[in-house]
């Protein structure tokens, strides 16, 4: 990880040095979780617009096809944003209750925990690479269940689904127009609160 400030300022917050699913900072690995799977994209957008995705509750239903319109709950503590969204999914075996919990550390790092079909951790990083493009990298680990073959199959299917949803988001990120005072409706999610939180990152 690295830090860059337009005016040469020192880092203003810390990122976590320990993620329980990943292991401990002394190097001990958590054997209950799989090795990492990686995915990456170059997106013609900016970190602020991409990060706002976490609080856009309506898009989970109407773009990604969750079985409900999640009542996303967001809280903000300095540079940290926590968003919790119940997110049921339809499967060939019927409805499965689930949730998405996202912890954002500024715009650059997000730790997302998916629960439901299978527990999955995604450590995502978003890095500006020039004035118009960002590098987005997702690092997935899946909690081991029911033997290696089952974990591998279910985990791979879920990771592929998350990747599919990101590729649904990309055309929106690349074409959305920023409105400083958007018309928001019930069910849109805590976008206005996100915008207030985001102001601290701009000089």
PyMOL CGO cylinders between C-alpha atoms (Angstrom):
from pymol import cmd
from pymol.cgo import CYLINDER

trace = [
    CYLINDER, 0.00, 0.00, 0.00, 1.18, 3.53, -0.63, 0.3, 1, 1, 1, 1, 1, 1,
    CYLINDER, 1.18, 3.53, -0.63, -0.02, 7.06, 0.14, 0.3, 1, 1, 1, 1, 1, 1,
    CYLINDER, -0.02, 7.06, 0.14, -0.09, 10.12, -2.09, 0.3, 1, 1, 1, 1, 1, 1,
    CYLINDER, -0.09, 10.12, -2.09, -1.30, 13.57, -1.10, 0.3, 1, 1, 1, 1, 1, 1,
    CYLINDER, -1.30, 13.57, -1.10, -1.65, 16.37, -3.63, 0.3, 1, 1, 1, 1, 1, 1,
    CYLINDER, -1.65, 16.37, -3.63, 0.02, 18.84, -1.27, 0.3, 1, 1, 1, 1, 1, 1,
    CYLINDER, 0.02, 18.84, -1.27, 2.59, 16.43, 0.13, 0.3, 1, 1, 1, 1, 1, 1,
    CYLINDER, 2.59, 16.43, 0.13, 0.73, 15.77, 3.38, 0.3, 1, 1, 1, 1, 1, 1,
    CYLINDER, 0.73, 15.77, 3.38, 1.42, 12.80, 5.64, 0.3, 1, 1, 1, 1, 1, 1,
    CYLINDER, 1.42, 12.80, 5.64, -1.06, 9.88, 5.86, 0.3, 1, 1, 1, 1, 1, 1,
    CYLINDER, -1.06, 9.88, 5.86, -4.24, 10.94, 7.67, 0.3, 1, 1, 1, 1, 1, 1,
    CYLINDER, -4.24, 10.94, 7.67, -5.44, 7.48, 8.77, 0.3, 1, 1, 1, 1, 1, 1,
    CYLINDER, -5.44, 7.48, 8.77, -4.34, 3.88, 9.08, 0.3, 1, 1, 1, 1, 1, 1,
    CYLINDER, -4.34, 3.88, 9.08, -5.53, 0.81, 7.22, 0.3, 1, 1, 1, 1, 1, 1,
    CYLINDER, -5.53, 0.81, 7.22, -6.04, -2.47, 9.11, 0.3, 1, 1, 1, 1, 1, 1,
    CYLINDER, -6.04, -2.47, 9.11, -2.85, -4.45, 9.69, 0.3, 1, 1, 1, 1, 1, 1,
    CYLINDER, -2.85, -4.45, 9.69, -4.82, -7.59, 10.49, 0.3, 1, 1, 1, 1, 1, 1,
    CYLINDER, -4.82, -7.59, 10.49, -7.85, -9.17, 8.81, 0.3, 1, 1, 1, 1, 1, 1,
    CYLINDER, -7.85, -9.17, 8.81, -9.03, -12.27, 10.74, 0.3, 1, 1, 1, 1, 1, 1,
    CYLINDER, -9.03, -12.27, 10.74, -9.91, -14.29, 7.63, 0.3, 1, 1, 1, 1, 1, 1,
    CYLINDER, -9.91, -14.29, 7.63, -6.53, -13.51, 6.10, 0.3, 1, 1, 1, 1, 1, 1,
    CYLINDER, -6.53, -13.51, 6.10, -4.41, -14.32, 9.14, 0.3, 1, 1, 1, 1, 1, 1,
    CYLINDER, -4.41, -14.32, 9.14, -2.47, -12.44, 11.77, 0.3, 1, 1, 1, 1, 1, 1,
    CYLINDER, -2.47, -12.44, 11.77, 0.13, -9.71, 11.36, 0.3, 1, 1, 1, 1, 1, 1,
    CYLINDER, 0.13, -9.71, 11.36, 2.83, -12.09, 12.64, 0.3, 1, 1, 1, 1, 1, 1,
    CYLINDER, 2.83, -12.09, 12.64, 2.29, -14.17, 9.49, 0.3, 1, 1, 1, 1, 1, 1,
    CYLINDER, 2.29, -14.17, 9.49, 0.10, -16.99, 10.82, 0.3, 1, 1, 1, 1, 1, 1,
    CYLINDER, 0.10, -16.99, 10.82, -2.39, -18.01, 8.14, 0.3, 1, 1, 1, 1, 1, 1,
    CYLINDER, -2.39, -18.01, 8.14, -6.05, -18.75, 8.86, 0.3, 1, 1, 1, 1, 1, 1,
    CYLINDER, -6.05, -18.75, 8.86, -6.46, -22.30, 7.53, 0.3, 1, 1, 1, 1, 1, 1,
    CYLINDER, -6.46, -22.30, 7.53, -10.27, -22.07, 7.55, 0.3, 1, 1, 1, 1, 1, 1,
    CYLINDER, -10.27, -22.07, 7.55, -10.11, -19.87, 4.42, 0.3, 1, 1, 1, 1, 1, 1,
    CYLINDER, -10.11, -19.87, 4.42, -8.91, -20.62, 0.90, 0.3, 1, 1, 1, 1, 1, 1,
    CYLINDER, -8.91, -20.62, 0.90, -5.94, -19.16, -0.94, 0.3, 1, 1, 1, 1, 1, 1,
    CYLINDER, -5.94, -19.16, -0.94, -6.63, -15.91, -2.77, 0.3, 1, 1, 1, 1, 1, 1,
    CYLINDER, -6.63, -15.91, -2.77, -8.29, -15.60, -6.14, 0.3, 1, 1, 1, 1, 1, 1,
    CYLINDER, -8.29, -15.60, -6.14, -7.63, -12.34, -7.98, 0.3, 1, 1, 1, 1, 1, 1,
    CYLINDER, -7.63, -12.34, -7.98, -9.48, -10.24, -10.51, 0.3, 1, 1, 1, 1, 1, 1,
    CYLINDER, -9.48, -10.24, -10.51, -8.60, -6.81, -11.87, 0.3, 1, 1, 1, 1, 1, 1,
    CYLINDER, -8.60, -6.81, -11.87, -9.98, -4.19, -14.20, 0.3, 1, 1, 1, 1, 1, 1,
    CYLINDER, -9.98, -4.19, -14.20, -9.06, -0.77, -15.57, 0.3, 1, 1, 1, 1, 1, 1,
    CYLINDER, -9.06, -0.77, -15.57, -12.08, 1.51, -15.23, 0.3, 1, 1, 1, 1, 1, 1,
    CYLINDER, -12.08, 1.51, -15.23, -12.56, 4.95, -16.78, 0.3, 1, 1, 1, 1, 1, 1,
    CYLINDER, -12.56, 4.95, -16.78, -13.88, 6.60, -13.63, 0.3, 1, 1, 1, 1, 1, 1,
    CYLINDER, -13.88, 6.60, -13.63, -12.71, 8.05, -10.33, 0.3, 1, 1, 1, 1, 1, 1,
    CYLINDER, -12.71, 8.05, -10.33, -12.42, 6.54, -6.87, 0.3, 1, 1, 1, 1, 1, 1,
    CYLINDER, -12.42, 6.54, -6.87, -15.24, 8.67, -5.40, 0.3, 1, 1, 1, 1, 1, 1,
    CYLINDER, -15.24, 8.67, -5.40, -17.82, 7.51, -7.94, 0.3, 1, 1, 1, 1, 1, 1,
    CYLINDER, -17.82, 7.51, -7.94, -16.79, 3.86, -7.62, 0.3, 1, 1, 1, 1, 1, 1,
    CYLINDER, -16.79, 3.86, -7.62, -16.84, 3.95, -3.82, 0.3, 1, 1, 1, 1, 1, 1,
    CYLINDER, -16.84, 3.95, -3.82, -20.37, 5.40, -3.86, 0.3, 1, 1, 1, 1, 1, 1,
    CYLINDER, -20.37, 5.40, -3.86, -21.52, 2.03, -5.22, 0.3, 1, 1, 1, 1, 1, 1,
    CYLINDER, -21.52, 2.03, -5.22, -21.55, 0.62, -1.67, 0.3, 1, 1, 1, 1, 1, 1,
    CYLINDER, -21.55, 0.62, -1.67, -24.39, 2.92, -0.57, 0.3, 1, 1, 1, 1, 1, 1,
    CYLINDER, -24.39, 2.92, -0.57, -26.45, 2.75, -3.77, 0.3, 1, 1, 1, 1, 1, 1,
    CYLINDER, -26.45, 2.75, -3.77, -29.03, 0.34, -2.34, 0.3, 1, 1, 1, 1, 1, 1,
    CYLINDER, -29.03, 0.34, -2.34, -31.41, 0.36, -5.30, 0.3, 1, 1, 1, 1, 1, 1,
    CYLINDER, -31.41, 0.36, -5.30, -28.85, -0.93, -7.78, 0.3, 1, 1, 1, 1, 1, 1,
    CYLINDER, -28.85, -0.93, -7.78, -28.46, -4.23, -5.92, 0.3, 1, 1, 1, 1, 1, 1,
    CYLINDER, -28.46, -4.23, -5.92, -32.06, -5.08, -6.83, 0.3, 1, 1, 1, 1, 1, 1,
    CYLINDER, -32.06, -5.08, -6.83, -32.47, -3.49, -10.25, 0.3, 1, 1, 1, 1, 1, 1,
    CYLINDER, -32.47, -3.49, -10.25, -29.00, -4.07, -11.68, 0.3, 1, 1, 1, 1, 1, 1,
    CYLINDER, -29.00, -4.07, -11.68, -27.67, -7.14, -9.86, 0.3, 1, 1, 1, 1, 1, 1,
    CYLINDER, -27.67, -7.14, -9.86, -30.95, -8.95, -9.24, 0.3, 1, 1, 1, 1, 1, 1,
    CYLINDER, -30.95, -8.95, -9.24, -31.03, -9.42, -5.47, 0.3, 1, 1, 1, 1, 1, 1,
    CYLINDER, -31.03, -9.42, -5.47, -34.42, -10.70, -4.36, 0.3, 1, 1, 1, 1, 1, 1,
    CYLINDER, -34.42, -10.70, -4.36, -35.11, -7.66, -2.20, 0.3, 1, 1, 1, 1, 1, 1,
    CYLINDER, -35.11, -7.66, -2.20, -34.43, -3.94, -2.20, 0.3, 1, 1, 1, 1, 1, 1,
    CYLINDER, -34.43, -3.94, -2.20, -31.85, -3.83, 0.60, 0.3, 1, 1, 1, 1, 1, 1,
    CYLINDER, -31.85, -3.83, 0.60, -32.39, -1.39, 3.44, 0.3, 1, 1, 1, 1, 1, 1,
    CYLINDER, -32.39, -1.39, 3.44, -28.73, -0.42, 3.57, 0.3, 1, 1, 1, 1, 1, 1,
    CYLINDER, -28.73, -0.42, 3.57, -27.48, 0.95, 6.86, 0.3, 1, 1, 1, 1, 1, 1,
    CYLINDER, -27.48, 0.95, 6.86, -24.42, 3.19, 6.73, 0.3, 1, 1, 1, 1, 1, 1,
    CYLINDER, -24.42, 3.19, 6.73, -22.30, 4.60, 9.52, 0.3, 1, 1, 1, 1, 1, 1,
    CYLINDER, -22.30, 4.60, 9.52, -19.23, 6.79, 9.32, 0.3, 1, 1, 1, 1, 1, 1,
    CYLINDER, -19.23, 6.79, 9.32, -16.31, 7.13, 11.73, 0.3, 1, 1, 1, 1, 1, 1,
    CYLINDER, -16.31, 7.13, 11.73, -13.63, 9.51, 10.48, 0.3, 1, 1, 1, 1, 1, 1,
    CYLINDER, -13.63, 9.51, 10.48, -12.23, 7.99, 7.27, 0.3, 1, 1, 1, 1, 1, 1,
    CYLINDER, -12.23, 7.99, 7.27, -14.02, 4.65, 7.80, 0.3, 1, 1, 1, 1, 1, 1,
    CYLINDER, -14.02, 4.65, 7.80, -17.37, 3.89, 6.20, 0.3, 1, 1, 1, 1, 1, 1,
    CYLINDER, -17.37, 3.89, 6.20, -19.38, 0.83, 7.24, 0.3, 1, 1, 1, 1, 1, 1,
    CYLINDER, -19.38, 0.83, 7.24, -22.32, -0.28, 5.12, 0.3, 1, 1, 1, 1, 1, 1,
    CYLINDER, -22.32, -0.28, 5.12, -24.51, -3.27, 5.95, 0.3, 1, 1, 1, 1, 1, 1,
    CYLINDER, -24.51, -3.27, 5.95, -27.04, -4.54, 3.42, 0.3, 1, 1, 1, 1, 1, 1,
    CYLINDER, -27.04, -4.54, 3.42, -29.29, -7.57, 3.78, 0.3, 1, 1, 1, 1, 1, 1,
    CYLINDER, -29.29, -7.57, 3.78, -29.22, -9.13, 0.33, 0.3, 1, 1, 1, 1, 1, 1,
    CYLINDER, -29.22, -9.13, 0.33, -31.22, -12.29, -0.34, 0.3, 1, 1, 1, 1, 1, 1,
    CYLINDER, -31.22, -12.29, -0.34, -30.45, -14.26, -3.48, 0.3, 1, 1, 1, 1, 1, 1,
    CYLINDER, -30.45, -14.26, -3.48, -32.53, -16.66, -5.57, 0.3, 1, 1, 1, 1, 1, 1,
    CYLINDER, -32.53, -16.66, -5.57, -30.80, -19.99, -6.25, 0.3, 1, 1, 1, 1, 1, 1,
    CYLINDER, -30.80, -19.99, -6.25, -31.90, -23.17, -8.06, 0.3, 1, 1, 1, 1, 1, 1,
    CYLINDER, -31.90, -23.17, -8.06, -32.81, -24.48, -4.59, 0.3, 1, 1, 1, 1, 1, 1,
    CYLINDER, -32.81, -24.48, -4.59, -34.86, -21.43, -3.63, 0.3, 1, 1, 1, 1, 1, 1,
    CYLINDER, -34.86, -21.43, -3.63, -34.33, -18.23, -1.68, 0.3, 1, 1, 1, 1, 1, 1,
    CYLINDER, -34.33, -18.23, -1.68, -31.20, -17.84, 0.47, 0.3, 1, 1, 1, 1, 1, 1,
    CYLINDER, -31.20, -17.84, 0.47, -30.90, -15.06, 3.04, 0.3, 1, 1, 1, 1, 1, 1,
    CYLINDER, -30.90, -15.06, 3.04, -27.63, -13.21, 2.88, 0.3, 1, 1, 1, 1, 1, 1,
    CYLINDER, -27.63, -13.21, 2.88, -25.86, -9.97, 3.67, 0.3, 1, 1, 1, 1, 1, 1,
    CYLINDER, -25.86, -9.97, 3.67, -23.09, -7.73, 2.44, 0.3, 1, 1, 1, 1, 1, 1,
    CYLINDER, -23.09, -7.73, 2.44, -20.97, -5.85, 4.98, 0.3, 1, 1, 1, 1, 1, 1,
    CYLINDER, -20.97, -5.85, 4.98, -18.54, -3.35, 3.57, 0.3, 1, 1, 1, 1, 1, 1,
    CYLINDER, -18.54, -3.35, 3.57, -15.80, -1.49, 5.45, 0.3, 1, 1, 1, 1, 1, 1,
    CYLINDER, -15.80, -1.49, 5.45, -14.24, 1.31, 3.41, 0.3, 1, 1, 1, 1, 1, 1,
    CYLINDER, -14.24, 1.31, 3.41, -10.97, 2.92, 4.47, 0.3, 1, 1, 1, 1, 1, 1,
    CYLINDER, -10.97, 2.92, 4.47, -11.12, 6.12, 2.48, 0.3, 1, 1, 1, 1, 1, 1,
    CYLINDER, -11.12, 6.12, 2.48, -11.63, 5.43, -1.22, 0.3, 1, 1, 1, 1, 1, 1,
    CYLINDER, -11.63, 5.43, -1.22, -8.62, 3.21, -1.72, 0.3, 1, 1, 1, 1, 1, 1,
    CYLINDER, -8.62, 3.21, -1.72, -9.30, 0.06, 0.30, 0.3, 1, 1, 1, 1, 1, 1,
    CYLINDER, -9.30, 0.06, 0.30, -12.46, -1.89, 1.02, 0.3, 1, 1, 1, 1, 1, 1,
    CYLINDER, -12.46, -1.89, 1.02, -13.01, -5.06, 3.01, 0.3, 1, 1, 1, 1, 1, 1,
    CYLINDER, -13.01, -5.06, 3.01, -16.29, -6.72, 2.01, 0.3, 1, 1, 1, 1, 1, 1,
    CYLINDER, -16.29, -6.72, 2.01, -17.81, -9.75, 3.70, 0.3, 1, 1, 1, 1, 1, 1,
    CYLINDER, -17.81, -9.75, 3.70, -20.52, -11.69, 1.86, 0.3, 1, 1, 1, 1, 1, 1,
    CYLINDER, -20.52, -11.69, 1.86, -22.68, -14.14, 3.80, 0.3, 1, 1, 1, 1, 1, 1,
    CYLINDER, -22.68, -14.14, 3.80, -25.40, -16.40, 2.49, 0.3, 1, 1, 1, 1, 1, 1,
    CYLINDER, -25.40, -16.40, 2.49, -24.66, -19.09, -0.05, 0.3, 1, 1, 1, 1, 1, 1,
    CYLINDER, -24.66, -19.09, -0.05, -21.08, -19.21, 1.16, 0.3, 1, 1, 1, 1, 1, 1,
    CYLINDER, -21.08, -19.21, 1.16, -18.95, -16.86, 3.26, 0.3, 1, 1, 1, 1, 1, 1,
    CYLINDER, -18.95, -16.86, 3.26, -16.63, -14.87, 1.05, 0.3, 1, 1, 1, 1, 1, 1,
    CYLINDER, -16.63, -14.87, 1.05, -14.11, -12.14, 1.82, 0.3, 1, 1, 1, 1, 1, 1,
    CYLINDER, -14.11, -12.14, 1.82, -13.16, -9.55, -0.76, 0.3, 1, 1, 1, 1, 1, 1,
    CYLINDER, -13.16, -9.55, -0.76, -10.30, -7.14, -0.14, 0.3, 1, 1, 1, 1, 1, 1,
    CYLINDER, -10.30, -7.14, -0.14, -10.63, -4.53, -2.85, 0.3, 1, 1, 1, 1, 1, 1,
    CYLINDER, -10.63, -4.53, -2.85, -8.25, -1.75, -3.78, 0.3, 1, 1, 1, 1, 1, 1,
    CYLINDER, -8.25, -1.75, -3.78, -8.91, 1.15, -6.12, 0.3, 1, 1, 1, 1, 1, 1,
    CYLINDER, -8.91, 1.15, -6.12, -5.92, 3.15, -7.37, 0.3, 1, 1, 1, 1, 1, 1,
    CYLINDER, -5.92, 3.15, -7.37, -6.03, 6.18, -9.68, 0.3, 1, 1, 1, 1, 1, 1,
    CYLINDER, -6.03, 6.18, -9.68, -3.54, 5.62, -12.51, 0.3, 1, 1, 1, 1, 1, 1,
    CYLINDER, -3.54, 5.62, -12.51, -4.12, 8.86, -14.42, 0.3, 1, 1, 1, 1, 1, 1,
    CYLINDER, -4.12, 8.86, -14.42, -6.68, 11.69, -14.52, 0.3, 1, 1, 1, 1, 1, 1,
    CYLINDER, -6.68, 11.69, -14.52, -9.38, 9.49, -16.07, 0.3, 1, 1, 1, 1, 1, 1,
    CYLINDER, -9.38, 9.49, -16.07, -8.71, 5.87, -15.09, 0.3, 1, 1, 1, 1, 1, 1,
    CYLINDER, -8.71, 5.87, -15.09, -8.49, 3.66, -12.02, 0.3, 1, 1, 1, 1, 1, 1,
    CYLINDER, -8.49, 3.66, -12.02, -7.05, 0.22, -11.44, 0.3, 1, 1, 1, 1, 1, 1,
    CYLINDER, -7.05, 0.22, -11.44, -9.54, -1.95, -9.52, 0.3, 1, 1, 1, 1, 1, 1,
    CYLINDER, -9.54, -1.95, -9.52, -8.28, -5.16, -7.93, 0.3, 1, 1, 1, 1, 1, 1,
    CYLINDER, -8.28, -5.16, -7.93, -10.39, -7.67, -6.02, 0.3, 1, 1, 1, 1, 1, 1,
    CYLINDER, -10.39, -7.67, -6.02, -8.80, -10.34, -3.84, 0.3, 1, 1, 1, 1, 1, 1,
    CYLINDER, -8.80, -10.34, -3.84, -11.20, -13.14, -2.86, 0.3, 1, 1, 1, 1, 1, 1,
    CYLINDER, -11.20, -13.14, -2.86, -10.99, -15.80, -0.16, 0.3, 1, 1, 1, 1, 1, 1,
    CYLINDER, -10.99, -15.80, -0.16, -13.76, -18.28, 0.63, 0.3, 1, 1, 1, 1, 1, 1,
    CYLINDER, -13.76, -18.28, 0.63, -14.49, -20.02, 3.91, 0.3, 1, 1, 1, 1, 1, 1,
    CYLINDER, -14.49, -20.02, 3.91, -13.90, -23.75, 3.57, 0.3, 1, 1, 1, 1, 1, 1,
    CYLINDER, -13.90, -23.75, 3.57, -17.03, -25.89, 3.80, 0.3, 1, 1, 1, 1, 1, 1,
    CYLINDER, -17.03, -25.89, 3.80, -17.84, -29.54, 3.09, 0.3, 1, 1, 1, 1, 1, 1,
    CYLINDER, -17.84, -29.54, 3.09, -14.48, -30.58, 1.67, 0.3, 1, 1, 1, 1, 1, 1,
    CYLINDER, -14.48, -30.58, 1.67, -12.09, -29.11, -0.86, 0.3, 1, 1, 1, 1, 1, 1,
    CYLINDER, -12.09, -29.11, -0.86, -14.13, -29.93, -3.98, 0.3, 1, 1, 1, 1, 1, 1,
    CYLINDER, -14.13, -29.93, -3.98, -17.34, -28.38, -2.62, 0.3, 1, 1, 1, 1, 1, 1,
    CYLINDER, -17.34, -28.38, -2.62, -15.51, -25.28, -1.42, 0.3, 1, 1, 1, 1, 1, 1,
    CYLINDER, -15.51, -25.28, -1.42, -13.71, -24.93, -4.73, 0.3, 1, 1, 1, 1, 1, 1,
    CYLINDER, -13.71, -24.93, -4.73, -16.89, -25.33, -6.80, 0.3, 1, 1, 1, 1, 1, 1,
    CYLINDER, -16.89, -25.33, -6.80, -19.22, -23.14, -4.75, 0.3, 1, 1, 1, 1, 1, 1,
    CYLINDER, -19.22, -23.14, -4.75, -16.51, -20.57, -4.06, 0.3, 1, 1, 1, 1, 1, 1,
    CYLINDER, -16.51, -20.57, -4.06, -15.56, -20.31, -7.74, 0.3, 1, 1, 1, 1, 1, 1,
    CYLINDER, -15.56, -20.31, -7.74, -19.21, -19.89, -8.74, 0.3, 1, 1, 1, 1, 1, 1,
    CYLINDER, -19.21, -19.89, -8.74, -19.75, -17.13, -6.17, 0.3, 1, 1, 1, 1, 1, 1,
    CYLINDER, -19.75, -17.13, -6.17, -16.54, -15.28, -7.09, 0.3, 1, 1, 1, 1, 1, 1,
    CYLINDER, -16.54, -15.28, -7.09, -17.55, -15.46, -10.75, 0.3, 1, 1, 1, 1, 1, 1,
    CYLINDER, -17.55, -15.46, -10.75, -20.93, -13.97, -9.82, 0.3, 1, 1, 1, 1, 1, 1,
    CYLINDER, -20.93, -13.97, -9.82, -19.26, -11.04, -8.02, 0.3, 1, 1, 1, 1, 1, 1,
    CYLINDER, -19.26, -11.04, -8.02, -17.02, -10.49, -11.04, 0.3, 1, 1, 1, 1, 1, 1,
    CYLINDER, -17.02, -10.49, -11.04, -20.10, -10.55, -13.30, 0.3, 1, 1, 1, 1, 1, 1,
    CYLINDER, -20.10, -10.55, -13.30, -21.74, -7.89, -11.14, 0.3, 1, 1, 1, 1, 1, 1,
    CYLINDER, -21.74, -7.89, -11.14, -18.65, -5.67, -11.28, 0.3, 1, 1, 1, 1, 1, 1,
    CYLINDER, -18.65, -5.67, -11.28, -18.78, -5.89, -15.05, 0.3, 1, 1, 1, 1, 1, 1,
    CYLINDER, -18.78, -5.89, -15.05, -22.40, -4.72, -14.84, 0.3, 1, 1, 1, 1, 1, 1,
    CYLINDER, -22.40, -4.72, -14.84, -21.26, -1.75, -12.74, 0.3, 1, 1, 1, 1, 1, 1,
    CYLINDER, -21.26, -1.75, -12.74, -18.43, -0.67, -15.05, 0.3, 1, 1, 1, 1, 1, 1,
    CYLINDER, -18.43, -0.67, -15.05, -20.58, 0.84, -17.85, 0.3, 1, 1, 1, 1, 1, 1,
    CYLINDER, -20.58, 0.84, -17.85, -22.45, 2.87, -15.22, 0.3, 1, 1, 1, 1, 1, 1,
    CYLINDER, -22.45, 2.87, -15.22, -19.24, 4.09, -13.56, 0.3, 1, 1, 1, 1, 1, 1,
    CYLINDER, -19.24, 4.09, -13.56, -17.86, 5.05, -16.96, 0.3, 1, 1, 1, 1, 1, 1,
    CYLINDER, -17.86, 5.05, -16.96, -20.95, 6.98, -18.06, 0.3, 1, 1, 1, 1, 1, 1,
    CYLINDER, -20.95, 6.98, -18.06, -22.56, 8.45, -14.95, 0.3, 1, 1, 1, 1, 1, 1,
    CYLINDER, -22.56, 8.45, -14.95, -22.67, 12.20, -14.56, 0.3, 1, 1, 1, 1, 1, 1,
    CYLINDER, -22.67, 12.20, -14.56, -21.93, 13.70, -11.15, 0.3, 1, 1, 1, 1, 1, 1,
    CYLINDER, -21.93, 13.70, -11.15, -24.73, 15.88, -9.78, 0.3, 1, 1, 1, 1, 1, 1,
    CYLINDER, -24.73, 15.88, -9.78, -23.83, 17.82, -6.65, 0.3, 1, 1, 1, 1, 1, 1,
    CYLINDER, -23.83, 17.82, -6.65, -27.50, 17.86, -5.55, 0.3, 1, 1, 1, 1, 1, 1,
    CYLINDER, -27.50, 17.86, -5.55, -29.06, 14.69, -6.98, 0.3, 1, 1, 1, 1, 1, 1,
    CYLINDER, -29.06, 14.69, -6.98, -32.79, 13.97, -6.77, 0.3, 1, 1, 1, 1, 1, 1,
    CYLINDER, -32.79, 13.97, -6.77, -32.93, 11.12, -4.24, 0.3, 1, 1, 1, 1, 1, 1,
    CYLINDER, -32.93, 11.12, -4.24, -35.93, 8.94, -3.44, 0.3, 1, 1, 1, 1, 1, 1,
    CYLINDER, -35.93, 8.94, -3.44, -36.82, 6.53, -0.65, 0.3, 1, 1, 1, 1, 1, 1,
    CYLINDER, -36.82, 6.53, -0.65, -34.93, 3.32, -1.28, 0.3, 1, 1, 1, 1, 1, 1,
    CYLINDER, -34.93, 3.32, -1.28, -31.97, 4.92, -3.03, 0.3, 1, 1, 1, 1, 1, 1,
    CYLINDER, -31.97, 4.92, -3.03, -29.75, 4.36, 0.01, 0.3, 1, 1, 1, 1, 1, 1,
    CYLINDER, -29.75, 4.36, 0.01, -27.66, 6.72, 2.18, 0.3, 1, 1, 1, 1, 1, 1,
    CYLINDER, -27.66, 6.72, 2.18, -26.06, 8.53, -0.75, 0.3, 1, 1, 1, 1, 1, 1,
    CYLINDER, -26.06, 8.53, -0.75, -26.42, 11.99, 0.81, 0.3, 1, 1, 1, 1, 1, 1,
    CYLINDER, -26.42, 11.99, 0.81, -24.62, 10.81, 3.98, 0.3, 1, 1, 1, 1, 1, 1,
    CYLINDER, -24.62, 10.81, 3.98, -21.89, 9.29, 1.83, 0.3, 1, 1, 1, 1, 1, 1,
    CYLINDER, -21.89, 9.29, 1.83, -21.41, 12.59, 0.01, 0.3, 1, 1, 1, 1, 1, 1,
    CYLINDER, -21.41, 12.59, 0.01, -20.92, 14.44, 3.31, 0.3, 1, 1, 1, 1, 1, 1,
    CYLINDER, -20.92, 14.44, 3.31, -18.39, 11.82, 4.46, 0.3, 1, 1, 1, 1, 1, 1,
    CYLINDER, -18.39, 11.82, 4.46, -16.54, 12.06, 1.15, 0.3, 1, 1, 1, 1, 1, 1,
    CYLINDER, -16.54, 12.06, 1.15, -15.84, 15.80, 1.50, 0.3, 1, 1, 1, 1, 1, 1,
    CYLINDER, -15.84, 15.80, 1.50, -13.00, 15.14, 3.97, 0.3, 1, 1, 1, 1, 1, 1,
    CYLINDER, -13.00, 15.14, 3.97, -10.87, 13.54, 1.25, 0.3, 1, 1, 1, 1, 1, 1,
    CYLINDER, -10.87, 13.54, 1.25, -10.75, 16.56, -1.06, 0.3, 1, 1, 1, 1, 1, 1,
    CYLINDER, -10.75, 16.56, -1.06, -8.38, 19.48, -0.69, 0.3, 1, 1, 1, 1, 1, 1,
]
cmd.load_cgo(trace, "trace")
